[in-house]
Amino acid sequence: MKTSVEFQYFFDCPHAKATLGNLHKVVEEGLLDPGDLKVTVVTDIDLAERIHFQGSPTILVNGIDLYSGKTPETLHYTCRLFEIDGVMTGVLNTDFIRTQIDALRDRSH
């Protein structure tokens, strides 16, 4: 099964660029095909509502939020914070991204 990955963000989020850079590193490692990655800039609240935006940055794997492990159903138009290994951060690191993509891939099969 092909893995679809979508990176969603808005321009004013200070964590989006670093998280996208980490996602690109995972692509460069060969975990994902570059053609499987879509980047979506959430430019307004209307788009955010339509896509059930979870906040900036969001990474969806086959439609499932990489951080929460759930299909987005609500709207959160904010910069996101994540708790990873007991530490609050706005940037998803490469290890977390890699591990979660593998887990969500396995769930999809």
N, CA, C and O atoms as CSV, one atom per row, in Angstrom:
chain,resi,resn,atom,element,x,y,z
A,1,MET,N,N,0.835,-1.189,0.000
A,1,MET,CA,C,0.000,0.000,0.000
A,1,MET,C,C,0.879,1.252,0.000
A,1,MET,O,O,1.852,1.342,0.749
A,2,LYS,N,N,0.528,2.192,-0.832
A,2,LYS,CA,C,1.265,3.446,-0.928
A,2,LYS,C,C,1.005,4.305,0.317
A,2,LYS,O,O,-0.107,4.328,0.845
A,3,THR,N,N,2.030,4.997,0.767
A,3,THR,CA,C,1.899,5.880,1.920
A,3,THR,C,C,1.778,7.318,1.438
A,3,THR,O,O,2.646,7.821,0.725
A,4,SER,N,N,0.690,7.973,1.834
A,4,SER,CA,C,0.463,9.373,1.508
A,4,SER,C,C,0.776,10.211,2.747
A,4,SER,O,O,0.246,9.949,3.827
A,5,VAL,N,N,1.634,11.211,2.590
A,5,VAL,CA,C,1.994,12.081,3.708
A,5,VAL,C,C,1.697,13.524,3.318
A,5,VAL,O,O,2.117,14.001,2.263
A,6,GLU,N,N,0.966,14.205,4.191
A,6,GLU,CA,C,0.644,15.615,3.956
A,6,GLU,C,C,1.140,16.444,5.137
A,6,GLU,O,O,0.828,16.155,6.292
A,7,PHE,N,N,1.906,17.462,4.831
A,7,PHE,CA,C,2.390,18.417,5.829
A,7,PHE,C,C,1.527,19.660,5.712
A,7,PHE,O,O,1.454,20.272,4.646
A,8,GLN,N,N,0.872,20.037,6.803
A,8,GLN,CA,C,0.001,21.206,6.818
A,8,GLN,C,C,0.549,22.234,7.804
A,8,GLN,O,O,0.970,21.893,8.909
A,9,TYR,N,N,0.535,23.500,7.384
A,9,TYR,CA,C,1.035,24.555,8.268
A,9,TYR,C,C,0.507,25.908,7.828
A,9,TYR,O,O,-0.048,26.047,6.738
A,10,PHE,N,N,0.689,26.914,8.696
A,10,PHE,CA,C,0.464,28.288,8.264
A,10,PHE,C,C,1.753,29.085,8.460
A,10,PHE,O,O,2.589,28.740,9.295
A,11,PHE,N,N,1.897,30.146,7.684
A,11,PHE,CA,C,3.154,30.891,7.596
A,11,PHE,C,C,3.653,31.454,8.918
A,11,PHE,O,O,4.864,31.498,9.137
A,12,ASP,N,N,2.773,31.880,9.800
A,12,ASP,CA,C,3.204,32.539,11.030
A,12,ASP,C,C,3.673,31.582,12.123
A,12,ASP,O,O,4.092,32.033,13.189
A,13,CYS,N,N,3.614,30.302,11.888
A,13,CYS,CA,C,4.019,29.334,12.908
A,13,CYS,C,C,5.545,29.218,12.953
A,13,CYS,O,O,6.161,28.872,11.944
A,14,PRO,N,N,6.159,29.497,14.091
A,14,PRO,CA,C,7.619,29.455,14.171
A,14,PRO,C,C,8.217,28.039,14.129
A,14,PRO,O,O,9.426,27.884,13.957
A,15,HIS,N,N,7.375,27.008,14.286
A,15,HIS,CA,C,7.876,25.634,14.338
A,15,HIS,C,C,7.753,24.885,13.014
A,15,HIS,O,O,8.316,23.802,12.852
A,16,ALA,N,N,7.022,25.459,12.080
A,16,ALA,CA,C,6.720,24.752,10.838
A,16,ALA,C,C,7.972,24.464,10.005
A,16,ALA,O,O,8.145,23.350,9.512
A,17,LYS,N,N,8.834,25.454,9.847
A,17,LYS,CA,C,10.008,25.285,8.987
A,17,LYS,C,C,10.920,24.159,9.499
A,17,LYS,O,O,11.386,23.334,8.714
A,18,ALA,N,N,11.172,24.127,10.809
A,18,ALA,CA,C,12.054,23.097,11.373
A,18,ALA,C,C,11.426,21.707,11.249
A,18,ALA,O,O,12.113,20.736,10.935
A,19,THR,N,N,10.114,21.619,11.498
A,19,THR,CA,C,9.448,20.321,11.382
A,19,THR,C,C,9.440,19.848,9.936
A,19,THR,O,O,9.661,18.666,9.673
A,20,LEU,N,N,9.191,20.748,8.999
A,20,LEU,CA,C,9.222,20.366,7.584
A,20,LEU,C,C,10.628,19.925,7.189
A,20,LEU,O,O,10.786,18.974,6.424
A,21,GLY,N,N,11.638,20.603,7.698
A,21,GLY,CA,C,13.021,20.192,7.430
A,21,GLY,C,C,13.290,18.787,7.942
A,21,GLY,O,O,13.954,17.995,7.274
A,22,ASN,N,N,12.774,18.473,9.130
A,22,ASN,CA,C,12.946,17.123,9.682
A,22,ASN,C,C,12.195,16.089,8.850
A,22,ASN,O,O,12.680,14.974,8.660
A,23,LEU,N,N,11.023,16.450,8.356
A,23,LEU,CA,C,10.266,15.544,7.489
A,23,LEU,C,C,11.027,15.302,6.183
A,23,LEU,O,O,11.060,14.177,5.683
A,24,HIS,N,N,11.634,16.348,5.635
A,24,HIS,CA,C,12.432,16.187,4.413
A,24,HIS,C,C,13.641,15.273,4.656
A,24,HIS,O,O,14.028,14.520,3.761
A,25,LYS,N,N,14.238,15.326,5.841
A,25,LYS,CA,C,15.344,14.419,6.167
A,25,LYS,C,C,14.887,12.968,6.118
A,25,LYS,O,O,15.609,12.101,5.625
A,26,VAL,N,N,13.696,12.707,6.626
A,26,VAL,CA,C,13.143,11.354,6.596
A,26,VAL,C,C,12.919,10.909,5.144
A,26,VAL,O,O,13.149,9.748,4.807
A,27,VAL,N,N,12.474,11.824,4.300
A,27,VAL,CA,C,12.302,11.522,2.877
A,27,VAL,C,C,13.671,11.207,2.255
A,27,VAL,O,O,13.803,10.239,1.506
A,28,GLU,N,N,14.677,12.016,2.562
A,28,GLU,CA,C,16.022,11.814,2.029
A,28,GLU,C,C,16.621,10.471,2.462
A,28,GLU,O,O,17.417,9.880,1.731
A,29,GLU,N,N,16.238,9.993,3.649
A,29,GLU,CA,C,16.713,8.692,4.133
A,29,GLU,C,C,16.084,7.536,3.365
A,29,GLU,O,O,16.524,6.393,3.491
A,30,GLY,N,N,15.059,7.826,2.573
A,30,GLY,CA,C,14.409,6.796,1.783
A,30,GLY,C,C,13.195,6.163,2.436
A,30,GLY,O,O,12.632,5.212,1.894
A,31,LEU,N,N,12.776,6.673,3.594
A,31,LEU,CA,C,11.599,6.117,4.269
A,31,LEU,C,C,10.327,6.421,3.487
A,31,LEU,O,O,9.360,5.660,3.526
A,32,LEU,N,N,10.344,7.545,2.778
A,32,LEU,CA,C,9.201,7.951,1.963
A,32,LEU,C,C,9.663,8.306,0.564
A,32,LEU,O,O,10.783,8.781,0.374
A,33,ASP,N,N,8.819,8.080,-0.395
A,33,ASP,CA,C,9.064,8.527,-1.761
A,33,ASP,C,C,8.747,10.021,-1.818
A,33,ASP,O,O,7.688,10.426,-1.338
A,34,PRO,N,N,9.617,10.854,-2.384
A,34,PRO,CA,C,9.342,12.300,-2.443
A,34,PRO,C,C,7.994,12.620,-3.081
A,34,PRO,O,O,7.363,13.616,-2.729
A,35,GLY,N,N,7.552,11.788,-4.010
A,35,GLY,CA,C,6.263,12.002,-4.659
A,35,GLY,C,C,5.071,11.741,-3.759
A,35,GLY,O,O,3.947,12.118,-4.093
A,36,ASP,N,N,5.305,11.097,-2.615
A,36,ASP,CA,C,4.231,10.801,-1.670
A,36,ASP,C,C,3.991,11.932,-0.683
A,36,ASP,O,O,3.065,11.864,0.125
A,37,LEU,N,N,4.825,12.980,-0.741
A,37,LEU,CA,C,4.729,14.092,0.201
A,37,LEU,C,C,4.029,15.286,-0.443
A,37,LEU,O,O,4.426,15.760,-1.507
A,38,LYS,N,N,2.991,15.754,0.219
A,38,LYS,CA,C,2.254,16.938,-0.214
A,38,LYS,C,C,2.379,17.984,0.888
A,38,LYS,O,O,2.231,17.662,2.067
A,39,VAL,N,N,2.647,19.222,0.517
A,39,VAL,CA,C,2.730,20.322,1.477
A,39,VAL,C,C,1.553,21.260,1.231
A,39,VAL,O,O,1.341,21.744,0.120
A,40,THR,N,N,0.795,21.502,2.297
A,40,THR,CA,C,-0.385,22.366,2.207
A,40,THR,C,C,-0.217,23.561,3.135
A,40,THR,O,O,-0.041,23.411,4.344
A,41,VAL,N,N,-0.275,24.752,2.543
A,41,VAL,CA,C,-0.258,25.981,3.330
A,41,VAL,C,C,-1.712,26.332,3.633
A,41,VAL,O,O,-2.518,26.529,2.724
A,42,VAL,N,N,-2.033,26.407,4.917
A,42,VAL,CA,C,-3.386,26.740,5.341
A,42,VAL,C,C,-3.457,28.264,5.410
A,42,VAL,O,O,-2.946,28.889,6.339
A,43,THR,N,N,-4.101,28.836,4.411
A,43,THR,CA,C,-4.075,30.292,4.239
A,43,THR,C,C,-5.207,31.021,4.938
A,43,THR,O,O,-5.122,32.230,5.154
A,44,ASP,N,N,-6.278,30.297,5.301
A,44,ASP,CA,C,-7.395,30.965,5.961
A,44,ASP,C,C,-8.236,29.964,6.740
A,44,ASP,O,O,-8.065,28.751,6.614
A,45,ILE,N,N,-9.134,30.492,7.536
A,45,ILE,CA,C,-9.964,29.662,8.402
A,45,ILE,C,C,-10.909,28.773,7.601
A,45,ILE,O,O,-11.248,27.678,8.050
A,46,ASP,N,N,-11.338,29.222,6.426
A,46,ASP,CA,C,-12.239,28.406,5.605
A,46,ASP,C,C,-11.558,27.108,5.176
A,46,ASP,O,O,-12.146,26.030,5.266
A,47,LEU,N,N,-10.327,27.218,4.713
A,47,LEU,CA,C,-9.573,26.016,4.344
A,47,LEU,C,C,-9.339,25.149,5.583
A,47,LEU,O,O,-9.471,23.927,5.526
A,48,ALA,N,N,-8.994,25.783,6.686
A,48,ALA,CA,C,-8.760,25.041,7.933
A,48,ALA,C,C,-9.988,24.225,8.325
A,48,ALA,O,O,-9.864,23.077,8.751
A,49,GLU,N,N,-11.165,24.813,8.182
A,49,GLU,CA,C,-12.407,24.098,8.496
A,49,GLU,C,C,-12.627,22.927,7.551
A,49,GLU,O,O,-12.994,21.835,7.986
A,50,ARG,N,N,-12.405,23.146,6.264
A,50,ARG,CA,C,-12.633,22.092,5.265
A,50,ARG,C,C,-11.743,20.877,5.494
A,50,ARG,O,O,-12.180,19.743,5.297
A,51,ILE,N,N,-10.491,21.105,5.913
A,51,ILE,CA,C,-9.548,19.982,6.060
A,51,ILE,C,C,-9.414,19.500,7.505
A,51,ILE,O,O,-8.597,18.629,7.801
A,52,HIS,N,N,-10.225,20.075,8.404
A,52,HIS,CA,C,-10.145,19.717,9.830
A,52,HIS,C,C,-8.713,19.886,10.337
A,52,HIS,O,O,-8.136,18.989,10.953
A,53,PHE,N,N,-8.169,21.056,10.058
A,53,PHE,CA,C,-6.790,21.397,10.417
A,53,PHE,C,C,-6.566,21.245,11.914
A,53,PHE,O,O,-7.359,21.734,12.718
A,54,GLN,N,N,-5.483,20.565,12.289
A,54,GLN,CA,C,-5.187,20.293,13.688
A,54,GLN,C,C,-4.219,21.296,14.297
A,54,GLN,O,O,-3.894,21.201,15.480
A,55,GLY,N,N,-3.758,22.244,13.512
A,55,GLY,CA,C,-2.805,23.241,13.983
A,55,GLY,C,C,-1.501,23.106,13.231
A,55,GLY,O,O,-1.260,22.117,12.538
A,56,SER,N,N,-0.669,24.114,13.380
A,56,SER,CA,C,0.590,24.170,12.640
A,56,SER,C,C,1.754,23.836,13.567
A,56,SER,O,O,1.896,24.441,14.629
A,57,PRO,N,N,2.574,22.889,13.174
A,57,PRO,CA,C,2.516,22.013,11.994
A,57,PRO,C,C,1.728,20.732,12.266
A,57,PRO,O,O,1.659,20.256,13.399
A,58,THR,N,N,1.140,20.190,11.211
A,58,THR,CA,C,0.472,18.895,11.260
A,58,THR,C,C,1.048,18.019,10.161
A,58,THR,O,O,1.267,18.477,9.040
A,59,ILE,N,N,1.290,16.760,10.489
A,59,ILE,CA,C,1.693,15.769,9.498
A,59,ILE,C,C,0.631,14.683,9.505
A,59,ILE,O,O,0.358,14.073,10.540
A,60,LEU,N,N,0.034,14.446,8.343
A,60,LEU,CA,C,-0.949,13.384,8.192
A,60,LEU,C,C,-0.322,12.236,7.409
A,60,LEU,O,O,0.325,12.458,6.386
A,61,VAL,N,N,-0.512,11.019,7.886
A,61,VAL,CA,C,-0.045,9.820,7.191
A,61,VAL,C,C,-1.284,9.014,6.835
A,61,VAL,O,O,-1.991,8.518,7.713
A,62,ASN,N,N,-1.539,8.889,5.535
A,62,ASN,CA,C,-2.758,8.227,5.067
A,62,ASN,C,C,-3.991,8.800,5.778
A,62,ASN,O,O,-4.911,8.063,6.132
A,63,GLY,N,N,-3.997,10.133,5.985
A,63,GLY,CA,C,-5.129,10.827,6.577
A,63,GLY,C,C,-5.177,10.810,8.098
A,63,GLY,O,O,-6.093,11.379,8.692
A,64,ILE,N,N,-4.207,10.167,8.735
A,64,ILE,CA,C,-4.177,10.064,10.194
A,64,ILE,C,C,-3.108,11.013,10.739
A,64,ILE,O,O,-1.988,11.061,10.233
A,65,ASP,N,N,-3.472,11.763,11.773
A,65,ASP,CA,C,-2.539,12.701,12.381
A,65,ASP,C,C,-1.357,11.944,12.989
A,65,ASP,O,O,-1.547,11.049,13.813
A,66,LEU,N,N,-0.162,12.298,12.588
A,66,LEU,CA,C,1.051,11.619,13.038
A,66,LEU,C,C,1.222,11.690,14.548
A,66,LEU,O,O,1.707,10.735,15.155
A,67,TYR,N,N,0.840,12.785,15.158
A,67,TYR,CA,C,1.034,12.952,16.601
A,67,TYR,C,C,-0.054,12.246,17.418
A,67,TYR,O,O,0.257,11.492,18.340
A,68,SER,N,N,-1.313,12.483,17.086
A,68,SER,CA,C,-2.401,11.930,17.899
A,68,SER,C,C,-2.774,10.500,17.518
A,68,SER,O,O,-3.333,9.762,18.329
A,69,GLY,N,N,-2.462,10.112,16.276
A,69,GLY,CA,C,-2.853,8.789,15.806
A,69,GLY,C,C,-4.327,8.689,15.445
A,69,GLY,O,O,-4.867,7.590,15.318
A,70,LYS,N,N,-4.981,9.842,15.279
A,70,LYS,CA,C,-6.415,9.865,14.993
A,70,LYS,C,C,-6.689,10.604,13.681
A,70,LYS,O,O,-5.898,11.437,13.239
A,71,THR,N,N,-7.824,10.278,13.078
A,71,THR,CA,C,-8.281,11.008,11.908
A,71,THR,C,C,-8.870,12.334,12.379
A,71,THR,O,O,-9.773,12.334,13.215
A,72,PRO,N,N,-8.385,13.458,11.866
A,72,PRO,CA,C,-8.887,14.762,12.310
A,72,PRO,C,C,-10.380,14.933,12.040
A,72,PRO,O,O,-10.860,14.671,10.938
A,73,GLU,N,N,-11.100,15.377,13.065
A,73,GLU,CA,C,-12.537,15.627,12.938
A,73,GLU,C,C,-12.916,17.029,13.402
A,73,GLU,O,O,-14.029,17.489,13.147
A,74,THR,N,N,-11.995,17.707,14.083
A,74,THR,CA,C,-12.283,19.035,14.615
A,74,THR,C,C,-11.316,20.032,13.993
A,74,THR,O,O,-10.525,19.676,13.119
A,75,LEU,N,N,-11.378,21.254,14.435
A,75,LEU,CA,C,-10.531,22.323,13.918
A,75,LEU,C,C,-9.729,22.936,15.057
A,75,LEU,O,O,-10.276,23.262,16.111
A,76,HIS,N,N,-8.431,23.090,14.834
A,76,HIS,CA,C,-7.555,23.791,15.771
A,76,HIS,C,C,-6.663,24.710,14.935
A,76,HIS,O,O,-5.700,24.251,14.320
A,77,TYR,N,N,-6.978,25.981,14.913
A,77,TYR,CA,C,-6.218,26.937,14.095
A,77,TYR,C,C,-5.222,27.674,14.981
A,77,TYR,O,O,-5.360,28.872,15.228
A,78,THR,N,N,-4.225,26.947,15.452
A,78,THR,CA,C,-3.209,27.486,16.354
A,78,THR,C,C,-1.864,26.862,16.016
A,78,THR,O,O,-1.785,25.918,15.229
A,79,CYS,N,N,-0.807,27.398,16.618
A,79,CYS,CA,C,0.483,26.706,16.578
A,79,CYS,C,C,0.383,25.545,17.556
A,79,CYS,O,O,-0.155,25.694,18.653
A,80,ARG,N,N,0.894,24.406,17.163
A,80,ARG,CA,C,0.804,23.222,18.008
A,80,ARG,C,C,1.998,23.089,18.932
A,80,ARG,O,O,3.106,23.530,18.625
A,81,LEU,N,N,1.741,22.470,20.069
A,81,LEU,CA,C,2.789,22.022,20.975
A,81,LEU,C,C,2.610,20.527,21.164
A,81,LEU,O,O,1.484,20.033,21.225
A,82,PHE,N,N,3.710,19.816,21.257
A,82,PHE,CA,C,3.696,18.365,21.385
A,82,PHE,C,C,4.477,17.965,22.629
A,82,PHE,O,O,5.466,18.606,22.983
A,83,GLU,N,N,4.032,16.913,23.282
A,83,GLU,CA,C,4.814,16.351,24.373
A,83,GLU,C,C,5.484,15.087,23.854
A,83,GLU,O,O,4.819,14.102,23.535
A,84,ILE,N,N,6.803,15.130,23.775
A,84,ILE,CA,C,7.581,13.994,23.279
A,84,ILE,C,C,8.611,13.644,24.339
A,84,ILE,O,O,9.451,14.466,24.704
A,85,ASP,N,N,8.533,12.421,24.825
A,85,ASP,CA,C,9.442,11.950,25.874
A,85,ASP,C,C,9.447,12.884,27.082
A,85,ASP,O,O,10.496,13.151,27.669
A,86,GLY,N,N,8.259,13.379,27.448
A,86,GLY,CA,C,8.118,14.217,28.632
A,86,GLY,C,C,8.538,15.663,28.453
A,86,GLY,O,O,8.568,16.423,29.421
A,87,VAL,N,N,8.863,16.056,27.226
A,87,VAL,CA,C,9.315,17.421,26.951
A,87,VAL,C,C,8.328,18.096,25.994
A,87,VAL,O,O,7.939,17.510,24.983
A,88,MET,N,N,7.928,19.319,26.313
A,88,MET,CA,C,7.051,20.084,25.429
A,88,MET,C,C,7.892,20.752,24.337
A,88,MET,O,O,8.924,21.364,24.612
A,89,THR,N,N,7.426,20.619,23.101
A,89,THR,CA,C,8.133,21.185,21.959
A,89,THR,C,C,7.129,21.533,20.867
A,89,THR,O,O,6.027,20.985,20.827
A,90,GLY,N,N,7.511,22.432,20.000
A,90,GLY,CA,C,6.697,22.761,18.833
A,90,GLY,C,C,7.212,22.095,17.576
A,90,GLY,O,O,6.584,22.173,16.520
A,91,VAL,N,N,8.357,21.437,17.688
A,91,VAL,CA,C,9.016,20.824,16.530
A,91,VAL,C,C,9.031,19.310,16.693
A,91,VAL,O,O,9.494,18.790,17.708
A,92,LEU,N,N,8.522,18.608,15.685
A,92,LEU,CA,C,8.610,17.146,15.684
A,92,LEU,C,C,9.986,16.752,15.148
A,92,LEU,O,O,10.368,17.155,14.049
A,93,ASN,N,N,10.727,15.964,15.927
A,93,ASN,CA,C,12.075,15.583,15.510
A,93,ASN,C,C,12.046,14.388,14.561
A,93,ASN,O,O,11.023,13.715,14.431
A,94,THR,N,N,13.155,14.133,13.910
A,94,THR,CA,C,13.215,13.072,12.892
A,94,THR,C,C,12.938,11.696,13.479
A,94,THR,O,O,12.266,10.887,12.841
A,95,ASP,N,N,13.433,11.412,14.666
A,95,ASP,CA,C,13.185,10.095,15.271
A,95,ASP,C,C,11.697,9.877,15.500
A,95,ASP,O,O,11.171,8.805,15.202
A,96,PHE,N,N,11.018,10.886,16.026
A,96,PHE,CA,C,9.588,10.770,16.270
A,96,PHE,C,C,8.843,10.592,14.950
A,96,PHE,O,O,7.973,9.729,14.837
A,97,ILE,N,N,9.181,11.401,13.962
A,97,ILE,CA,C,8.515,11.314,12.656
A,97,ILE,C,C,8.710,9.920,12.061
A,97,ILE,O,O,7.749,9.296,11.612
A,98,ARG,N,N,9.925,9.442,12.058
A,98,ARG,CA,C,10.256,8.120,11.499
A,98,ARG,C,C,9.465,7.016,12.202
A,98,ARG,O,O,8.854,6.171,11.548
A,99,THR,N,N,9.479,7.026,13.532
A,99,THR,CA,C,8.796,5.995,14.317
A,99,THR,C,C,7.292,6.014,14.064
A,99,THR,O,O,6.671,4.965,13.892
A,100,GLN,N,N,6.717,7.200,14.043
A,100,GLN,CA,C,5.268,7.313,13.859
A,100,GLN,C,C,4.845,6.933,12.446
A,100,GLN,O,O,3.795,6.315,12.267
A,101,ILE,N,N,5.631,7.283,11.448
A,101,ILE,CA,C,5.294,6.889,10.076
A,101,ILE,C,C,5.289,5.370,9.973
A,101,ILE,O,O,4.374,4.793,9.387
A,102,ASP,N,N,6.295,4.721,10.534
A,102,ASP,CA,C,6.339,3.253,10.520
A,102,ASP,C,C,5.123,2.665,11.219
A,102,ASP,O,O,4.515,1.721,10.713
A,103,ALA,N,N,4.758,3.213,12.386
A,103,ALA,CA,C,3.621,2.697,13.153
A,103,ALA,C,C,2.308,2.884,12.385
A,103,ALA,O,O,1.474,1.980,12.346
A,104,LEU,N,N,2.132,4.056,11.779
A,104,LEU,CA,C,0.895,4.311,11.047
A,104,LEU,C,C,0.829,3.507,9.758
A,104,LEU,O,O,-0.255,3.107,9.335
A,105,ARG,N,N,1.954,3.268,9.140
A,105,ARG,CA,C,2.019,2.403,7.959
A,105,ARG,C,C,1.570,0.993,8.320
A,105,ARG,O,O,0.769,0.382,7.612
A,106,ASP,N,N,2.097,0.486,9.434
A,106,ASP,CA,C,1.740,-0.860,9.885
A,106,ASP,C,C,0.243,-0.957,10.185
A,106,ASP,O,O,-0.387,-1.975,9.901
A,107,ARG,N,N,-0.317,0.101,10.756
A,107,ARG,CA,C,-1.736,0.133,11.074
A,107,ARG,C,C,-2.606,0.108,9.820
A,107,ARG,O,O,-3.725,-0.404,9.839
A,108,SER,N,N,-2.086,0.659,8.742
A,108,SER,CA,C,-2.861,0.763,7.500
A,108,SER,C,C,-2.908,-0.552,6.732
A,108,SER,O,O,-3.771,-0.734,5.873
A,109,HIS,N,N,-2.005,-1.457,7.025
A,109,HIS,CA,C,-1.934,-2.717,6.263
A,109,HIS,C,C,-2.779,-3.793,6.859
A,109,HIS,O,O,-2.823,-4.905,6.333
